[in-house]
Amino acid sequence: MKNLFLFKIFVFLFITLFCVLGTWQLYRLQWKQELISQISKGLESTPIKYSKKINRNYQRVILTGKYNFKNQIYLYSLNDKGQPGFDVVTPFKTVGKENVLVNRGWIKKEFKNSLDINILSKNITGMLRQANRKNFFTPDNDINKNIWFSINLEDVQKITGKKFNKFIVYLEDQNTNMPKPKKITVDVPNNHLKYAITWYSIS
């Protein structure tokens, strides 16, 4: 009888676990659908003049100002083919004296610190994206070697002496080859419904 009771507890716990996992995937599905909607609206949006007061993810913006290549950040990243390299994130000061980080695109590791990647441009168009938060598995930034794994705004302030908001401008000029700007599309993985059905079926 004791073994039967333990078996029932075991089965109940696993059924509960699988149901929780299925429900979590449904929440993830809702989040992903909202994200796709944001990206879609952003891609169709008309670029507006940048302001740090804009609090809208995936809004296209226009900026006029000057890059600060001295405090450039190299953020470890994979390109669309899975090749390791760096996203070049450069501080930019607008004519309105507002500081913003601009993700200018991806480079191969060997081009880190190369002057060839620093293209002067006073007028740029890009898309606002909220900086990704560091998770448990993300390594700490190596500020001394200028190798970053997340955009930690406190770390950015240490090397620049300036405050930046949580939105980064992703450069949109696809005619530039180095750095190669990130192409933002609505084509993002969305298998959460399939996963939810799988977990519920197992339960």
Secondary structure, 3 states (H helix, E strand, C coil): CHHHHHHHHHHHHHHHHHHHHHHHHHHHHHHHHHHHHHHHHHHHCCCEECCCCCCCCCCEEEEEEEECHHHCEEEEEECCCCCEEEEEEEEEEECCCCEEEEEEEEEEHHHCCCHHHCCCCCEEEEEEEECCCCCCCCCCCECCCCEECCCCHHHHHHHHCCCCCCEEEEECCCCCCCCECCCCCCCCCCCHHHHHHHHHHHC
